[in-house]
Amino acid sequence: MKAAISVSGLGKTYVVPERESGARAAFASLLHRRTRDVHAVDGITFELRPGEIVGFLGPNGAGKTTTLKMLSGLLHPSTGSASVLGHVPWKRDKAFLRQITLVMGQRNQLNWDIPAADSFELNRAIYHIAAADFRASRDELVELLDLGDIIRKPVRNLSLGERMKCEIAIALLHKPQVVFLDEPTIGLDVTMQRRIRAFIAEYNRKLGATVLLTSHYMADVEALCRRVIVIHEGKLLFDGELSALVQRFTAHKTIVVRLADADADLSAYAHVVSREDGVVTLRVPKEETARITGKLLADLPVIDLTVEDPPIEDAIEQVFAQGPA
């Protein structure tokens, strides 16, 4: 199966001026300008199959947004190559632009002073969407995102969550086959985050769209992505299944146990992380999980016991701590 997105040795380097503070340094820089190279993205390689939803993770400044901008054609790379649906993104072919979209949680494409519905009409004209197709797509998005009368209010009067839903709707009116999502749930409350995640999953299911998602909310990643790509300082650190990331980069598991004797001391069994209302959370070395679980069940009046992988955040932190090779 041909890849929907193919990236090979992709890099973006910025030349940044440098100087000391003060008037003398400012004058000297006019005569002898000093610069340094900043490798925002440093030779990354990966592929996405059609219909995949992949999490694209990394700390602030890792190069995630720069990569998405190159893949959507907003930036030219310094090195390497990329193909999206068979197109070179930065050539900005019309056939390419009709099949992709970029949603950025910190940016907006809605006109602030008019209702979102009017901005929808503008996008219909830009993408040359037939009137009947536009109405069908708009009505479907309004229903799935529960927009209702929201699209008839001036954008400046919308809450952040309402505006974000409208941003996603306008970005998908032309039914793109590749969707780049850069922090789509940033700043939203938990309920709204869940609605956005459910919508993205449904859109992927119905249209078979390929989705590359960046998010600092691990709940987004866990709910939507089986596979993750992790970058740090512009370099690719991990590319594989989310479950494999947890297995590879965490050395412990969590045992959550409820006892008939709520005051029992479990410190002799493992490190006690927390104790609340008779429920004790233990952190145990991964290789000791079976032995400690058996000992707890044999020695104590256990009401309930579960063994869990550690939070995905722990695995991500370990990847970042390892750093680029």
C-alpha positions as CSV (number, residue, x, y, z in Angstrom):
1,M,0.0,0.0,0.0
2,K,1.4,3.4,-1.0
3,A,2.1,5.7,1.9
4,A,-0.2,8.7,2.3
5,I,2.7,10.7,3.8
6,S,6.3,9.9,3.2
7,V,9.2,11.9,4.8
8,S,12.9,11.3,4.1
9,G,15.7,13.2,5.8
10,L,13.5,16.2,6.2
11,G,15.2,19.2,7.9
12,K,14.6,22.9,8.5
13,T,17.5,25.2,9.6
14,Y,17.1,28.8,10.6
15,V,20.0,31.3,10.6
16,V,19.6,33.3,13.8
17,P,21.5,36.6,14.5
18,E,23.5,36.8,17.8
19,R,24.9,39.7,19.7
20,E,25.6,40.8,23.3
21,S,23.4,43.4,25.0
22,G,24.3,47.1,25.1
23,A,24.9,49.9,22.7
24,R,28.5,49.0,21.9
25,A,27.5,45.5,20.9
26,A,24.7,46.8,18.8
27,F,27.1,49.1,16.9
28,A,29.6,46.3,16.5
29,S,26.9,44.0,15.0
30,L,26.4,46.5,12.2
31,L,29.9,45.9,11.0
32,H,30.4,42.2,12.0
33,R,27.1,40.3,12.1
34,R,27.3,37.0,14.0
35,T,24.8,34.2,13.4
36,R,24.2,30.7,14.4
37,D,22.3,27.8,12.8
38,V,19.2,26.5,14.6
39,H,18.1,23.1,13.5
40,A,14.4,23.2,14.1
41,V,13.9,19.8,12.3
42,D,17.0,17.7,11.8
43,G,16.8,14.9,9.2
44,I,13.6,13.0,10.3
45,T,12.2,10.1,8.3
46,F,8.9,8.3,8.6
47,E,5.8,7.2,6.6
48,L,2.1,7.2,7.4
49,R,-0.3,4.7,5.8
50,P,-3.7,5.9,4.4
51,G,-6.3,6.0,7.2
52,E,-3.7,6.1,10.1
53,I,-4.1,8.4,13.1
54,V,-0.6,9.0,14.4
55,G,0.4,11.0,17.4
56,F,3.3,13.4,16.8
57,L,4.9,14.1,20.2
58,G,7.6,16.2,21.6
59,P,8.3,19.1,24.1
60,N,7.9,22.7,23.2
61,G,10.4,23.6,20.5
62,A,10.9,20.0,19.4
63,G,10.0,20.8,15.8
64,K,6.5,19.5,15.6
65,T,4.8,22.6,14.3
66,T,7.6,23.3,11.9
67,T,7.2,19.7,10.5
68,L,3.5,20.2,10.0
69,K,4.0,23.5,8.3
70,M,6.5,21.8,5.8
71,L,4.1,18.9,5.2
72,S,1.2,21.3,4.6
73,G,3.3,23.4,2.2
74,L,3.7,26.6,4.3
75,L,7.5,26.2,4.7
76,H,10.2,25.0,2.4
77,P,12.6,22.5,4.0
78,S,16.4,23.1,4.1
79,T,17.1,19.4,3.5
80,G,15.3,16.2,2.6
81,S,12.1,15.4,0.8
82,A,8.4,14.8,1.5
83,S,5.4,13.5,-0.3
84,V,1.8,13.9,0.7
85,L,-0.7,12.0,-1.4
86,G,1.8,11.9,-4.1
87,H,2.4,15.7,-4.1
88,V,5.5,17.8,-3.1
89,P,3.8,19.9,-0.4
90,W,5.7,23.2,-0.9
91,K,4.9,23.3,-4.6
92,R,1.3,24.1,-3.4
93,D,-0.5,22.4,-6.3
94,K,-4.2,23.0,-6.3
95,A,-4.9,19.3,-6.4
96,F,-2.8,19.0,-3.2
97,L,-4.4,21.9,-1.4
98,R,-7.9,20.5,-2.1
99,Q,-7.0,17.2,-0.2
100,I,-5.3,18.5,2.9
101,T,-6.0,20.8,5.9
102,L,-4.1,22.2,8.8
103,V,-5.9,23.0,12.1
104,M,-3.8,24.9,14.6
105,G,-5.2,25.4,18.1
106,Q,-3.5,28.8,18.5
107,R,-4.5,30.2,15.1
108,N,-7.9,30.9,13.5
109,Q,-9.2,31.2,9.9
110,L,-12.6,32.5,10.9
111,N,-13.3,36.2,10.4
112,W,-13.7,37.7,13.9
113,D,-16.5,40.1,13.1
114,I,-18.9,37.9,11.1
115,P,-20.8,34.7,11.9
116,A,-18.9,31.4,11.3
117,A,-21.5,30.5,8.7
118,D,-20.3,33.4,6.5
119,S,-16.7,32.2,6.7
120,F,-18.0,28.7,5.7
121,E,-19.5,30.3,2.6
122,L,-16.1,31.9,1.8
123,N,-14.4,28.6,2.0
124,R,-17.0,27.1,-0.2
125,A,-16.0,29.6,-2.9
126,I,-12.2,29.2,-2.3
127,Y,-12.4,25.4,-2.7
128,H,-15.1,25.5,-5.5
129,I,-17.4,23.2,-3.6
130,A,-20.6,22.5,-5.4
131,A,-23.6,24.1,-3.6
132,A,-25.3,20.7,-2.9
133,D,-22.1,19.1,-1.7
134,F,-21.4,22.1,0.5
135,R,-24.8,22.0,2.2
136,A,-24.5,18.3,2.8
137,S,-21.0,18.6,4.3
138,R,-21.9,21.7,6.4
139,D,-25.0,20.1,7.8
140,E,-23.2,16.9,8.7
141,L,-20.4,18.8,10.5
142,V,-22.9,21.0,12.3
143,E,-24.7,17.9,13.6
144,L,-21.5,15.9,14.5
145,L,-20.0,18.9,16.3
146,D,-23.3,20.0,17.8
147,L,-22.9,23.5,16.4
148,G,-26.6,24.4,16.0
149,D,-27.1,28.2,16.3
150,I,-23.4,28.7,17.1
151,I,-22.5,29.3,13.5
152,R,-24.9,32.2,13.2
153,K,-23.2,34.2,16.0
154,P,-20.3,36.6,15.4
155,V,-17.1,34.7,16.1
156,R,-16.0,37.3,18.7
157,N,-19.0,36.3,20.8
158,L,-18.1,32.6,20.9
159,S,-16.4,30.8,23.7
160,L,-13.0,29.2,23.1
161,G,-14.6,25.7,22.8
162,E,-17.3,27.0,20.4
163,R,-14.7,28.7,18.3
164,M,-12.5,25.7,18.2
165,K,-15.4,23.5,17.0
166,C,-16.1,26.0,14.2
167,E,-12.4,26.1,13.3
168,I,-12.4,22.3,12.9
169,A,-15.7,22.4,10.9
170,I,-14.4,25.1,8.4
171,A,-11.2,23.1,7.9
172,L,-13.0,20.0,7.0
173,L,-15.8,21.4,4.7
174,H,-13.9,20.3,1.6
175,K,-13.5,16.7,3.1
176,P,-9.7,16.6,3.1
177,Q,-8.0,13.2,2.9
178,V,-5.0,14.3,5.1
179,V,-5.6,16.3,8.3
180,F,-2.8,17.9,10.2
181,L,-3.9,18.8,13.8
182,D,-1.7,21.0,15.9
183,E,-3.0,21.1,19.5
184,P,-6.7,21.0,18.5
185,T,-7.9,20.7,22.1
186,I,-5.5,23.2,23.7
187,G,-7.3,25.4,26.4
188,L,-10.6,23.4,26.2
189,D,-12.4,21.9,29.2
190,V,-12.5,18.2,29.6
191,T,-16.0,17.8,28.2
192,M,-15.1,19.7,25.0
193,Q,-11.9,17.8,24.6
194,R,-13.8,14.5,24.7
195,R,-16.3,15.8,22.0
196,I,-13.4,16.9,19.7
197,R,-11.7,13.5,20.1
198,A,-14.9,11.7,19.4
199,F,-15.4,13.8,16.3
200,I,-11.9,13.2,15.0
201,A,-12.3,9.4,15.4
202,E,-15.7,9.5,13.6
203,Y,-14.3,11.6,10.7
204,N,-11.4,9.2,10.3
205,R,-13.8,6.2,10.4
206,K,-16.2,7.6,7.8
207,L,-13.7,9.1,5.3
208,G,-10.6,7.0,5.9
209,A,-8.6,10.2,6.3
210,T,-5.0,10.1,7.4
211,V,-4.4,12.2,10.6
212,L,-1.2,13.5,12.1
213,L,-1.9,14.9,15.5
214,T,0.2,16.9,18.0
215,S,-1.0,17.4,21.5
216,H,0.3,17.9,25.0
217,Y,-2.8,16.2,26.3
218,M,-1.9,12.5,26.5
219,A,-5.6,11.7,26.8
220,D,-5.9,12.8,23.1
221,V,-3.1,10.5,22.1
222,E,-4.4,7.5,24.1
223,A,-7.9,7.9,22.8
224,L,-7.0,8.3,19.1
225,C,-3.6,6.9,18.3
226,R,-2.2,3.4,18.2
227,R,1.1,4.7,16.8
228,V,3.2,7.6,18.0
229,I,6.3,9.4,16.6
230,V,8.4,11.2,19.2
231,I,10.9,14.0,18.3
232,H,13.1,16.1,20.5
233,E,15.5,18.9,19.5
234,G,14.4,18.2,15.9
235,K,15.5,14.6,15.9
236,L,13.3,11.5,15.7
237,L,13.6,9.4,19.0
238,F,10.8,6.9,18.6
239,D,8.4,5.6,15.9
240,G,6.1,2.7,16.8
241,E,3.0,1.6,18.7
242,L,2.0,3.4,21.8
243,S,2.0,0.2,23.8
244,A,5.5,-0.5,22.7
245,L,6.6,2.9,23.9
246,V,5.3,2.2,27.3
247,Q,6.9,-1.3,27.4
248,R,10.3,0.0,26.2
249,F,10.7,3.1,28.3
250,T,9.1,2.3,31.6
251,A,10.6,-0.1,34.2
252,H,7.7,-0.4,36.5
253,K,4.0,-1.2,36.7
254,T,1.2,0.1,39.0
255,I,-0.8,-2.2,41.3
256,V,-4.0,-0.8,42.7
257,V,-5.4,-2.8,45.6
258,R,-8.5,-2.5,47.8
259,L,-8.2,-4.3,51.1
260,A,-10.7,-5.3,53.8
261,D,-8.2,-4.0,56.3
262,A,-8.0,-0.4,55.1
263,D,-5.1,0.4,57.5
264,A,-2.8,-2.5,56.5
265,D,0.8,-1.5,55.9
266,L,2.0,-2.5,52.4
267,S,5.3,-0.8,52.5
268,A,7.1,-4.1,52.9
269,Y,5.6,-5.3,49.6
270,A,6.4,-2.3,47.3
271,H,6.7,1.5,47.2
272,V,3.4,3.0,48.3
273,V,2.4,5.8,45.9
274,S,-0.9,6.8,47.5
275,R,-3.6,5.6,49.9
276,E,-7.1,6.9,49.8
277,D,-10.4,5.4,51.1
278,G,-9.0,1.9,51.5
279,V,-7.4,1.9,48.0
280,V,-3.6,1.6,47.9
281,T,-1.5,2.3,44.8
282,L,1.8,0.6,44.6
283,R,4.7,1.0,42.2
284,V,6.6,-2.2,41.5
285,P,9.5,-3.2,39.2
286,K,8.1,-4.7,36.0
287,E,9.9,-8.0,36.5
288,E,8.5,-8.3,40.0
289,T,4.9,-7.7,39.2
290,A,3.7,-11.3,39.1
291,R,5.6,-12.2,42.3
292,I,4.3,-9.2,44.3
293,T,0.8,-9.6,43.0
294,G,0.7,-13.3,44.1
295,K,2.1,-12.4,47.5
296,L,-0.5,-9.7,48.1
297,L,-3.3,-12.1,47.2
298,A,-1.9,-14.9,49.4
299,D,-1.1,-12.7,52.5
300,L,-3.9,-10.2,52.7
301,P,-7.7,-9.9,52.6
302,V,-7.9,-8.4,49.1
303,I,-11.3,-7.2,47.8
304,D,-10.0,-6.0,44.5
305,L,-6.7,-5.8,42.6
306,T,-5.7,-4.4,39.2
307,V,-2.3,-4.2,37.5
308,E,-1.8,-1.2,35.2
309,D,0.8,0.2,33.0
310,P,2.2,3.5,34.2
311,P,0.8,6.7,32.8
312,I,1.9,7.4,29.2
313,E,3.4,10.7,30.5
314,D,6.0,8.6,32.4
315,A,7.1,6.9,29.2
316,I,7.3,10.1,27.3
317,E,9.4,11.7,30.0
318,Q,11.9,8.8,29.8
319,V,12.2,9.3,26.0
320,F,12.9,13.0,26.5
321,A,15.4,12.2,29.2
322,Q,17.2,9.9,26.8
323,G,17.5,12.7,24.4
324,P,18.7,12.7,20.8
325,A,21.4,10.2,19.9
